[in-house]
Amino acid sequence: MFRALSLYSAYFLQFLKRQLEYRADFVVSIIVNIISTASGLLFIFLLMDGQVVQSLNGWDRNEVLFIYGFSLIPMAIFAILAPNLYRFGDKYIIEGQFDRVLLRPLSTLPQVLFETFNLESVGNLIVGIITIAYASHELQLSLGFLDILWGAVAGISGGIILLSVFIFLASLSFHFEDRLGIAPPVYNLITFSRYPLPIFNKFLQFILSWVIPFAFIGFYPATHFLGHPEFLTLCYLTPLVAIATLSVAIAAWEFGASRYSSTGS
């Protein structure tokens, strides 16, 4: 295990060295990511300015901002690790690059995840932390050590949930050769994780809780801080949901990889 960790760390360090060869471009890309991510917050400020809309189904602006900011932490983890998942079918299956992965004496999934990174997405993390700090101040929340610990556990769990969903979707490419796949429409559903779940209809609430569990990315774990006891049971299920989704994703990946046949080219 330690040998594998050292090898995957080497993957990351090698990629980081390549990125830092063009430091100005790297910094600019992070700034652009921060601006792009922060622009999404403008919608909340403009919509809930106290004159047009004061609350969304009982959730005030600062609570919505807190949930939005919290959801950006797992999103950053996911976005950094997931670029190869998004175009897995095109790059690895149709172009045959998965053959190269199979030649190495390492597990295939970590290789795919660690071959490239989207380090610019650290901007999501920066914006998320700043948004949480601002919303916490406005809500007069006092965050102790256990709160910060829960935030870290829930943030990592949310990142695992996102990765697991897209690992599962990528595994379908082993069975159906499709350049685009079904990842883009599912990716768009991530937007719903940034808002209070009760503002959506019951059907969508069910989908986001138990089919594609994006509600466990931002909304449910954030209720730990916001004082809505009716959601606390589901809130603390977040790490278990992460374990369950990751287990399903790995099983689907291993099954798909076992059925893989080369392009023959």
C-alpha positions as CSV (number, residue, x, y, z in Angstrom):
1,M,0.0,0.0,0.0
2,F,2.8,2.4,0.9
3,R,4.5,1.6,-2.4
4,A,1.3,2.5,-4.3
5,L,0.9,5.7,-2.3
6,S,4.4,6.8,-3.1
7,L,3.9,6.0,-6.8
8,Y,0.6,8.0,-7.0
9,S,2.3,10.8,-5.1
10,A,5.0,10.8,-7.8
11,Y,2.2,11.0,-10.4
12,F,1.0,14.2,-8.7
13,L,4.4,15.8,-8.2
14,Q,5.3,15.2,-11.8
15,F,2.1,16.8,-12.9
16,L,2.6,19.7,-10.5
17,K,6.2,20.3,-11.9
18,R,4.8,20.5,-15.4
19,Q,2.2,23.0,-14.3
20,L,4.7,25.2,-12.4
21,E,6.9,25.5,-15.5
22,Y,4.4,28.1,-16.6
23,R,3.6,29.7,-13.2
24,A,2.0,32.8,-14.5
25,D,-0.5,30.8,-16.6
26,F,-1.1,28.6,-13.6
27,V,-1.9,31.5,-11.3
28,V,-4.0,33.2,-13.9
29,S,-6.0,30.0,-14.4
30,I,-6.7,29.8,-10.7
31,I,-7.8,33.5,-10.6
32,V,-10.1,32.8,-13.5
33,N,-11.6,29.8,-11.7
34,I,-12.1,31.9,-8.6
35,I,-13.9,34.6,-10.6
36,S,-16.0,32.1,-12.5
37,T,-17.0,30.3,-9.2
38,A,-17.7,33.5,-7.4
39,S,-20.0,34.7,-10.2
40,G,-22.4,32.0,-9.1
41,L,-22.8,33.8,-5.8
42,L,-24.0,36.9,-7.5
43,F,-27.2,35.1,-8.4
44,I,-27.9,34.5,-4.7
45,F,-27.1,38.1,-3.8
46,L,-29.2,39.6,-6.6
47,L,-32.1,37.2,-6.1
48,M,-32.3,37.4,-2.3
49,D,-31.5,41.1,-1.8
50,G,-34.3,41.5,0.8
51,Q,-36.5,43.3,-1.7
52,V,-37.3,40.7,-4.3
53,V,-37.0,37.5,-2.4
54,Q,-36.3,37.3,1.4
55,S,-36.1,33.5,1.7
56,L,-36.4,30.3,-0.3
57,N,-39.0,28.2,1.4
58,G,-38.0,29.4,4.8
59,W,-34.2,29.4,4.1
60,D,-32.7,32.9,4.3
61,R,-29.9,34.3,2.2
62,N,-27.1,33.6,4.6
63,E,-28.2,29.9,5.1
64,V,-28.3,29.5,1.3
65,L,-24.8,31.1,1.0
66,F,-23.5,28.7,3.7
67,I,-24.8,25.7,1.8
68,Y,-23.5,27.0,-1.4
69,G,-20.0,27.6,0.0
70,F,-20.0,24.2,1.8
71,S,-20.8,22.4,-1.5
72,L,-17.8,24.0,-3.1
73,I,-15.4,22.1,-0.9
74,P,-16.3,18.6,-2.1
75,M,-16.6,20.1,-5.6
76,A,-13.0,21.2,-5.4
77,I,-11.8,17.7,-4.4
78,F,-13.8,16.2,-7.2
79,A,-12.8,18.6,-9.9
80,I,-9.1,18.3,-9.1
81,L,-9.2,14.5,-9.5
82,A,-11.9,13.9,-12.1
83,P,-10.9,15.3,-15.5
84,N,-10.1,11.9,-16.9
85,L,-13.5,10.5,-15.7
86,Y,-15.4,13.1,-17.7
87,R,-14.0,12.0,-21.0
88,F,-13.0,8.4,-20.1
89,G,-15.0,6.7,-22.9
90,D,-13.5,8.9,-25.6
91,K,-9.9,9.0,-24.4
92,Y,-9.4,5.5,-22.9
93,I,-11.9,3.2,-24.6
94,I,-12.4,4.6,-28.1
95,E,-8.8,5.8,-28.5
96,G,-7.5,2.6,-26.8
97,Q,-5.4,4.3,-24.1
98,F,-6.8,1.9,-21.5
99,D,-4.4,-0.7,-23.0
100,R,-1.5,1.3,-21.7
101,V,-3.0,1.5,-18.2
102,L,-3.4,-2.3,-18.2
103,L,0.3,-2.8,-18.9
104,R,1.3,-1.3,-15.6
105,P,1.4,-3.4,-12.4
106,L,-1.0,-1.0,-10.6
107,S,-4.7,-0.8,-10.1
108,T,-6.4,0.7,-13.1
109,L,-8.7,3.2,-11.4
110,P,-6.1,5.1,-9.4
111,Q,-4.0,5.3,-12.6
112,V,-6.8,6.9,-14.5
113,L,-7.5,9.4,-11.6
114,F,-3.9,10.3,-11.1
115,E,-2.7,10.7,-14.7
116,T,-3.9,14.2,-14.8
117,F,-5.3,16.8,-12.4
118,N,-7.3,20.0,-12.7
119,L,-5.4,22.0,-10.1
120,E,-7.1,25.2,-11.1
121,S,-10.1,24.0,-9.3
122,V,-8.4,24.9,-6.0
123,G,-10.3,28.2,-6.7
124,N,-13.5,26.4,-5.7
125,L,-12.0,25.6,-2.4
126,I,-10.9,29.2,-1.8
127,V,-14.3,30.6,-2.7
128,G,-16.0,28.0,-0.6
129,I,-14.0,28.7,2.5
130,I,-14.5,32.5,2.1
131,T,-18.2,32.1,1.6
132,I,-18.6,29.8,4.6
133,A,-16.6,32.4,6.7
134,Y,-18.8,35.2,5.5
135,A,-22.1,33.3,6.0
136,S,-21.0,32.1,9.5
137,H,-20.3,35.7,10.5
138,E,-23.7,36.8,9.3
139,L,-25.4,33.9,11.0
140,Q,-23.4,34.5,14.1
141,L,-22.2,30.9,14.2
142,S,-19.6,29.9,16.7
143,L,-17.6,27.0,15.2
144,G,-15.6,24.8,17.6
145,F,-13.1,22.1,16.9
146,L,-15.8,19.4,16.4
147,D,-17.6,21.6,13.9
148,I,-14.4,22.1,11.9
149,L,-13.7,18.3,12.2
150,W,-17.2,17.5,10.9
151,G,-16.7,20.0,8.1
152,A,-13.5,18.3,7.0
153,V,-15.0,14.8,7.2
154,A,-18.2,15.8,5.4
155,G,-16.2,17.8,2.8
156,I,-14.1,14.7,2.0
157,S,-17.1,12.5,2.1
158,G,-18.9,14.7,-0.4
159,G,-15.9,14.7,-2.7
160,I,-15.9,10.8,-2.5
161,I,-19.6,10.8,-3.4
162,L,-19.1,12.9,-6.4
163,L,-16.1,10.9,-7.6
164,S,-18.0,7.7,-7.0
165,V,-21.0,8.7,-9.1
166,F,-18.7,9.6,-12.0
167,I,-16.5,6.5,-11.6
168,F,-19.7,4.5,-12.0
169,L,-20.7,6.5,-15.1
170,A,-17.3,6.1,-16.5
171,S,-17.5,2.3,-15.9
172,L,-20.4,2.2,-18.3
173,S,-18.0,3.1,-21.1
174,F,-16.6,-0.5,-20.8
175,H,-20.0,-1.7,-22.0
176,F,-21.1,1.1,-24.3
177,E,-18.6,2.9,-26.5
178,D,-19.9,6.5,-26.5
179,R,-17.6,9.5,-26.9
180,L,-19.9,11.8,-24.9
181,G,-21.6,9.3,-22.5
182,I,-24.2,10.3,-19.9
183,A,-21.8,12.3,-17.6
184,P,-22.8,15.8,-18.9
185,P,-26.5,15.7,-17.9
186,V,-25.6,14.2,-14.5
187,Y,-22.9,16.8,-14.1
188,N,-25.5,19.5,-14.4
189,L,-27.4,18.0,-11.5
190,I,-24.5,19.0,-9.2
191,T,-26.0,22.6,-9.3
192,F,-28.9,21.3,-7.2
193,S,-26.6,20.4,-4.4
194,R,-25.8,24.0,-3.8
195,Y,-29.3,25.0,-2.6
196,P,-31.6,23.9,0.2
197,L,-33.2,20.6,-0.8
198,P,-36.7,21.5,0.4
199,I,-37.1,24.2,-2.3
200,F,-37.3,21.4,-4.9
201,N,-40.3,19.1,-5.6
202,K,-40.6,15.7,-3.8
203,F,-39.5,13.7,-6.8
204,L,-36.3,15.6,-7.3
205,Q,-35.6,15.5,-3.5
206,F,-35.9,11.7,-3.7
207,I,-33.5,11.5,-6.8
208,L,-31.0,13.8,-5.1
209,S,-31.1,11.8,-1.8
210,W,-31.3,8.2,-2.8
211,V,-30.6,7.7,-6.6
212,I,-27.8,10.3,-7.3
213,P,-27.1,11.4,-3.8
214,F,-25.9,14.9,-4.5
215,A,-27.9,16.2,-1.5
216,F,-25.2,14.7,0.7
217,I,-22.6,16.9,-1.0
218,G,-23.7,20.2,0.4
219,F,-27.2,20.4,1.9
220,Y,-27.4,17.5,4.4
221,P,-23.9,17.9,5.9
222,A,-24.4,21.7,6.1
223,T,-27.5,21.3,8.3
224,H,-25.1,20.4,11.1
225,F,-24.2,24.0,11.4
226,L,-27.6,25.6,10.5
227,G,-29.8,24.3,13.3
228,H,-32.4,22.3,11.3
229,P,-32.8,19.2,13.5
230,E,-35.2,17.5,11.1
231,F,-32.3,16.8,8.8
232,L,-29.6,15.8,11.3
233,T,-30.1,12.0,10.9
234,L,-29.4,12.3,7.2
235,C,-26.7,14.8,7.9
236,Y,-24.6,12.3,9.8
237,L,-25.2,9.5,7.3
238,T,-23.0,11.4,4.9
239,P,-19.8,9.3,5.5
240,L,-21.8,6.1,5.2
241,V,-23.3,7.3,1.9
242,A,-19.7,8.0,0.7
243,I,-18.6,4.5,1.7
244,A,-21.6,2.9,0.0
245,T,-21.3,4.9,-3.2
246,L,-17.6,4.2,-3.4
247,S,-18.1,0.5,-2.9
248,V,-20.7,0.4,-5.7
249,A,-18.5,2.5,-8.0
250,I,-15.4,0.3,-7.5
251,A,-17.4,-2.9,-8.0
252,A,-18.8,-1.5,-11.2
253,W,-15.4,-0.4,-12.4
254,E,-13.7,-3.7,-11.7
255,F,-16.5,-5.6,-13.4
256,G,-16.3,-3.3,-16.5
257,A,-12.5,-3.5,-16.6
258,S,-12.7,-7.3,-16.6
259,R,-15.0,-7.1,-19.7
260,Y,-12.7,-4.7,-21.5
261,S,-11.5,-5.7,-25.0
262,S,-8.9,-3.6,-26.8
263,T,-9.8,-1.5,-29.9
264,G,-7.5,-3.8,-31.9
265,S,-5.9,-0.8,-33.6
